[in-house]
Amino acid sequence: MSVYTRIVRPLAFRLEPEAAHRLAMRACASAGRIPVARSVAASLFGTAADSRLRTSVGGIALPNPVGLGAGYDKNAEGTDLLARLGFGFLEIGSVSKWPSTGNAVRPRAYRLPADEALIVNYGVPNDGAAVVAARLAGASRAVPIGVNVVETNGRPADAALDTIDEVASAVAELAPVADFLAISAECANAPGIHPLARLDNLRRLLDAIAAPALPPVLIKIRVPVDEIDGVVRVTDAYPFVRGFRVNTIAPRPYAGLATPRAQWEAMAGSLSSPQHGLPLMLRAAEDWYRRCDPAKYALIASGGIRTGSDAYAAIRRGATCVQVVTALVYRGPALARQINRELAALLAADGFANVRDAVGIDAGRSG
Ligand SMILES: Cc1cc2nc3c(=O)[nH]c(=O)nc-3n(C[C@H](O)[C@H](O)[C@H](O)COP(=O)(O)O)c2cc1C
């Protein structure tokens, strides 16, 4: 057992989840400003450089394929420290054009410790594109930093822009400070059907954001498997679209949780659980990998990843790289290094000189 699971986690778990997370972010922000704290974090938790793990997404070089997923550092407050925790990249956000306090209900995050799972219902609270862009402009780049962009939840009543113009405007503000952009064409926690999931709207959005200096764009979109081809036909016309964020949401009611049903039934929100997330994500990674050109599109997969063998399975099913959020809460700051160590050993054992060679090996893609 690590110091994190023996000492830090029990203390943090005495706090309400959202309060604990705020505290963790404050600690990251403060420590990230102190050079010696950054160096200590890097030596305690950093991933050693390893040519086997080096990869790239949309032409951006990554030291390793294990990223921090969206939702942990929503406002780019902790990047200077988080970048030292062994991740190959960070995705901050989701960030919207206007600041939002998110969903009004409280609580809006729950722990299910018996399942190493979370249920969240935040509704994308964030400081808004202008504030986050200014913060990111001053952030160091120990690893690439992507920004997840989403439409504003609870848009100001006087906002004249429609959803597409609004997201395009946020993209324009954030593009200069982002190494890549992940645009959410779905959101688990904002009420209503996502307008960008419709192909005509997706096309309008891509037309609206097209600009010469755009960083690589990934689309976070959740569609039934028979609609993937349609999405790819749309994005094929836009060279700046370089990949997809592959994740899935487990539908209620949840089968097989160790947490009693009476407890999770009372928790509004969407579930992030390894037991549910991992198999759904593996299937989604394979579905997407089989339907899009790996030479053009990278796949970033998230959902239930806790170990190197989870990450390796995702990569073998088609993921270019992976992200973690929930496991960081349960397993602590050494998580990325641990996953990377295990992943490197698994790649070596199977004779892969580089992680890219293992991508999609189990996806059964023909030609
Ligand atoms: C507390 C929390 C907040 C999240 N917030 C966001 C978000 O703002 N935007 C987003 O695209 N995904 C968000 N997600 C989804 C994660 O990025 C990820 O796709 C999902 O949790 C599955 O990965 P995991 O099992 O490693 O947590 C959030 C997840 C959690 C647990």
The ligand as a Gaussian input file, in Angstrom:
#p B3LYP/6-31G(d) Opt

LIG

0 1
 C      -15.112000      13.971000     -11.846000
 C      -15.162000      13.828000     -13.337000
 C      -15.350000      14.962000     -14.119000
 C      -15.377000      14.857000     -15.510000
 N      -15.517000      15.977000     -16.259000
 C      -15.416000      15.904000     -17.618000
 C      -15.455000      17.076000     -18.408000
 O      -15.572000      18.198000     -17.901000
 N      -15.366000      16.928000     -19.751000
 C      -15.219000      15.717000     -20.355000
 O      -15.117000      15.666000     -21.577000
 N      -15.181000      14.587000     -19.629000
 C      -15.278000      14.654000     -18.277000
 N      -15.221000      13.500000     -17.533000
 C      -15.074000      12.200000     -18.222000
 C      -13.619000      11.730000     -18.181000
 O      -12.771000      12.562000     -18.941000
 C      -13.493000      10.288000     -18.666000
 O      -13.816000      10.220000     -20.040000
 C      -14.370000       9.307000     -17.899000
 O      -14.386000       9.615000     -16.520000
 C      -13.897000       7.870000     -18.060000
 O      -12.572000       7.707000     -17.623000
 P      -12.191000       7.165000     -16.148000
 O      -12.871000       5.865000     -15.979000
 O      -10.692000       7.069000     -16.163000
 O      -12.662000       8.193000     -15.183000
 C      -15.230000      13.591000     -16.134000
 C      -15.072000      12.459000     -15.322000
 C      -15.044000      12.559000     -13.947000
 C      -14.858000      11.314000     -13.133000

